[in-house]
Amino acid sequence: MPATPVPPRPDHQWRLTFLGTGPAWRTPELGCPCQVCSTMRARGERRTRAALWFDGPMQILMDCGPDVADQLEAAGVGRPEAILLSHEHGDHYLGLDDLEAFRRARPAGGFEPIPCYATARAWEAVEVRFGYLLGKLLEKHTALPGLPLSGLGERMTITPFKTGHGPSAPGSVGYVLEGSVSGNRRKLVYTSDFKDLPEEPPQLNRPDVLVAQTHWFNEPEINRPSHMSLQRLLSYVARWQPTRAVCLVHISDSDLCPGEPEGAYLKKSPPRNPLRDPKTGRPFPVPRCQAEWQAAAESVFAAHGLDMPVIVPRDGQTIEI
């Protein structure tokens, strides 16, 4: 039986559901015997493609990968009021066609297109695949880095910021969501996928919650897909100083675990200079499952003097902001 739909939250409460927390190929990967996939498979763990559901003054879907139908069904949520696409990689937009179910379940003429935001460069790719959805399922809006999104009314402010995610995603952005909760300002920063930032706008400073990509644990010798590692993310967290929590998503199986020979897996790269325990000088163990990721993240944050909570969410986990 499908879950009971979750009603919208009143304006004084914000809630974030992690629909999916995994990488482009999900984890465990199909048929992969590596230590991460084997450990997760043995524990019955699964991470689907990264996507978020924001529930507050508006209900917003952030990214829309090929798992989205199952993710929304499991979360018990329905038609979003807006969709934010971070970039033009398939694991972040290929589920758009599944949202056609919302229109098909209404009488003819009884559906208003969903405002959908992406940069002009991202739309170039999305329209090639899903141009037929525009005007009937989706209402196209262009996200301009540094400028608040238009067409959302006055309930909240959403501002995209430019991210560097390599030459295959020139339209990549993150989003800053801001609004009022019981008269106090609230701010959520979602980086989506990135390796670096061409600039750091002041809106990134002191969010209540930072949701950041952490594809790698250690920074690899070769960062082929232009993703963020927990090791490199530490400097961003130290500068931005989230006040309530840092949430790590898009967690992959790409770190080379001890005992795995170099070159055995195309997806893996040895660390450039692994994170080390300052007390012992030994590298932190590469996490292979949910519990190990949570324990490692807490240890690394403590070792680097970062005293805000760090959360490694499971698929379907919800937090209050």
ZIKA-V540498 format. One record per residue. N is the residue number from 1. RES is the residue in three letters. PHI is phi as a letter, one per 40 degrees, with the letter a starting at -180 (NA if undefined). PSI is psi in whole degrees, 0 to 359 (999 if undefined). OMEGA is omega in whole degrees, 0 to 359 (999 if undefined). Layout:
n={N,N}
res={RES,RES}
phi={PHI,PHI}
psi={PSI,PSI}
omega={OMEGA,OMEGA}
This chain:
n={1,2,3,4,5,6,7,8,9,10,11,12,13,14,15,16,17,18,19,20,21,22,23,24,25,26,27,28,29,30,31,32,33,34,35,36,37,38,39,40,41,42,43,44,45,46,47,48,49,50,51,52,53,54,55,56,57,58,59,60,61,62,63,64,65,66,67,68,69,70,71,72,73,74,75,76,77,78,79,80,81,82,83,84,85,86,87,88,89,90,91,92,93,94,95,96,97,98,99,100,101,102,103,104,105,106,107,108,109,110,111,112,113,114,115,116,117,118,119,120,121,122,123,124,125,126,127,128,129,130,131,132,133,134,135,136,137,138,139,140,141,142,143,144,145,146,147,148,149,150,151,152,153,154,155,156,157,158,159,160,161,162,163,164,165,166,167,168,169,170,171,172,173,174,175,176,177,178,179,180,181,182,183,184,185,186,187,188,189,190,191,192,193,194,195,196,197,198,199,200,201,202,203,204,205,206,207,208,209,210,211,212,213,214,215,216,217,218,219,220,221,222,223,224,225,226,227,228,229,230,231,232,233,234,235,236,237,238,239,240,241,242,243,244,245,246,247,248,249,250,251,252,253,254,255,256,257,258,259,260,261,262,263,264,265,266,267,268,269,270,271,272,273,274,275,276,277,278,279,280,281,282,283,284,285,286,287,288,289,290,291,292,293,294,295,296,297,298,299,300,301,302,303,304,305,306,307,308,309,310,311,312,313,314,315,316,317,318,319,320,321}
res={MET,PRO,ALA,THR,PRO,VAL,PRO,PRO,ARG,PRO,ASP,HIS,GLN,TRP,ARG,LEU,THR,PHE,LEU,GLY,THR,GLY,PRO,ALA,TRP,ARG,THR,PRO,GLU,LEU,GLY,CYS,PRO,CYS,GLN,VAL,CYS,SER,THR,MET,ARG,ALA,ARG,GLY,GLU,ARG,ARG,THR,ARG,ALA,ALA,LEU,TRP,PHE,ASP,GLY,PRO,MET,GLN,ILE,LEU,MET,ASP,CYS,GLY,PRO,ASP,VAL,ALA,ASP,GLN,LEU,GLU,ALA,ALA,GLY,VAL,GLY,ARG,PRO,GLU,ALA,ILE,LEU,LEU,SER,HIS,GLU,HIS,GLY,ASP,HIS,TYR,LEU,GLY,LEU,ASP,ASP,LEU,GLU,ALA,PHE,ARG,ARG,ALA,ARG,PRO,ALA,GLY,GLY,PHE,GLU,PRO,ILE,PRO,CYS,TYR,ALA,THR,ALA,ARG,ALA,TRP,GLU,ALA,VAL,GLU,VAL,ARG,PHE,GLY,TYR,LEU,LEU,GLY,LYS,LEU,LEU,GLU,LYS,HIS,THR,ALA,LEU,PRO,GLY,LEU,PRO,LEU,SER,GLY,LEU,GLY,GLU,ARG,MET,THR,ILE,THR,PRO,PHE,LYS,THR,GLY,HIS,GLY,PRO,SER,ALA,PRO,GLY,SER,VAL,GLY,TYR,VAL,LEU,GLU,GLY,SER,VAL,SER,GLY,ASN,ARG,ARG,LYS,LEU,VAL,TYR,THR,SER,ASP,PHE,LYS,ASP,LEU,PRO,GLU,GLU,PRO,PRO,GLN,LEU,ASN,ARG,PRO,ASP,VAL,LEU,VAL,ALA,GLN,THR,HIS,TRP,PHE,ASN,GLU,PRO,GLU,ILE,ASN,ARG,PRO,SER,HIS,MET,SER,LEU,GLN,ARG,LEU,LEU,SER,TYR,VAL,ALA,ARG,TRP,GLN,PRO,THR,ARG,ALA,VAL,CYS,LEU,VAL,HIS,ILE,SER,ASP,SER,ASP,LEU,CYS,PRO,GLY,GLU,PRO,GLU,GLY,ALA,TYR,LEU,LYS,LYS,SER,PRO,PRO,ARG,ASN,PRO,LEU,ARG,ASP,PRO,LYS,THR,GLY,ARG,PRO,PHE,PRO,VAL,PRO,ARG,CYS,GLN,ALA,GLU,TRP,GLN,ALA,ALA,ALA,GLU,SER,VAL,PHE,ALA,ALA,HIS,GLY,LEU,ASP,MET,PRO,VAL,ILE,VAL,PRO,ARG,ASP,GLY,GLN,THR,ILE,GLU,ILE}
phi={NA,c,c,c,d,c,c,d,c,c,d,c,b,b,b,b,b,c,c,a,b,b,c,c,b,g,b,c,c,d,g,c,c,c,c,c,c,c,c,c,c,c,c,g,c,a,b,c,d,c,a,b,b,b,b,a,d,b,b,b,c,b,g,a,c,c,c,c,c,c,c,c,c,c,c,g,b,b,c,c,c,a,b,b,b,c,a,c,c,d,c,b,a,c,c,d,c,c,c,d,d,c,c,c,c,b,c,d,g,b,b,c,d,c,d,b,b,a,c,d,c,c,c,d,c,c,c,d,c,b,d,c,c,c,g,b,b,b,b,c,b,c,c,b,d,g,b,d,c,c,g,b,g,b,c,a,b,b,b,c,b,c,b,b,b,g,c,c,b,c,c,c,a,b,b,b,b,b,a,b,b,f,g,b,c,b,a,b,b,b,c,f,c,a,b,a,b,c,a,b,c,c,c,c,c,f,c,c,b,b,b,b,c,a,c,b,c,c,c,c,d,b,c,d,c,f,b,c,b,d,d,c,c,d,c,c,c,c,c,c,f,d,c,b,a,b,b,b,b,f,c,b,b,c,c,c,c,d,g,c,c,c,g,c,b,d,c,b,b,c,c,c,a,c,d,b,c,c,c,b,g,c,c,c,c,c,c,b,a,d,c,c,c,c,c,c,c,c,c,c,c,c,c,b,g,c,c,c,c,b,b,b,c,c,d,g,c,b,b,c,b}
psi={140,154,154,129,140,125,156,147,146,161,337,4,138,141,142,126,128,92,316,148,13,184,190,329,10,168,143,147,149,121,7,129,10,168,321,308,319,318,314,318,319,332,358,24,153,133,120,178,141,128,152,150,118,131,109,232,334,162,116,134,123,109,154,77,185,355,5,324,312,323,313,321,316,325,346,34,163,222,125,156,340,156,130,118,129,327,181,24,143,325,358,357,351,354,1,321,329,335,349,338,327,322,320,337,7,157,160,131,3,17,130,130,148,125,128,129,135,161,165,320,322,320,329,318,317,319,329,321,322,29,330,347,343,134,337,314,318,141,112,129,143,126,125,115,131,349,133,144,141,160,11,4,205,12,329,166,130,124,122,152,144,136,155,111,30,170,341,355,64,346,19,134,160,180,142,122,126,146,184,134,109,40,356,144,141,148,132,131,127,115,332,208,134,157,328,178,132,332,161,96,154,339,342,346,137,54,158,313,133,121,112,141,138,68,319,156,302,147,125,161,319,114,74,313,9,56,164,143,156,323,315,333,332,322,325,317,318,323,317,333,63,141,333,320,153,127,129,126,178,39,130,186,26,350,139,118,152,134,345,121,143,138,355,333,125,325,346,149,139,156,148,311,92,153,136,148,118,339,323,339,358,148,143,141,140,122,141,353,180,306,320,323,315,315,318,317,317,319,318,317,314,319,334,14,24,109,5,153,144,132,131,91,152,161,131,354,144,141,152,142,999}
omega={178,180,176,181,180,180,177,179,173,186,183,178,174,179,181,177,179,183,178,186,187,184,186,181,184,172,355,179,183,174,185,180,183,185,180,182,180,180,179,181,180,181,181,181,182,174,178,186,188,175,183,172,179,183,181,174,173,172,191,173,180,185,194,183,185,176,195,182,178,181,180,178,181,181,180,180,185,184,176,175,178,178,176,176,183,180,193,172,189,182,179,178,187,176,183,182,179,179,175,178,179,179,182,181,179,176,179,180,184,183,175,181,181,175,182,187,173,177,180,180,178,179,179,180,184,182,177,183,189,179,182,179,185,179,178,175,186,172,188,173,180,177,180,182,179,181,178,179,178,174,182,182,186,184,179,179,178,184,175,174,186,176,177,182,175,185,180,179,181,180,187,175,164,183,172,178,182,178,182,176,182,178,179,180,174,181,176,176,176,183,195,186,176,173,178,178,177,174,181,181,184,180,181,183,173,170,172,180,173,174,190,174,176,183,180,168,175,173,184,174,179,180,186,185,178,179,180,173,174,182,180,180,184,181,177,179,180,180,187,176,173,188,186,182,167,180,185,182,182,183,188,176,191,177,177,181,176,181,176,183,176,178,180,181,180,186,187,177,177,181,176,178,194,173,184,175,183,180,184,184,180,178,171,177,176,182,184,184,184,184,180,177,181,180,181,181,179,180,181,178,180,181,181,174,178,190,176,179,174,184,172,189,169,171,178,181,181,174,173,179,999}
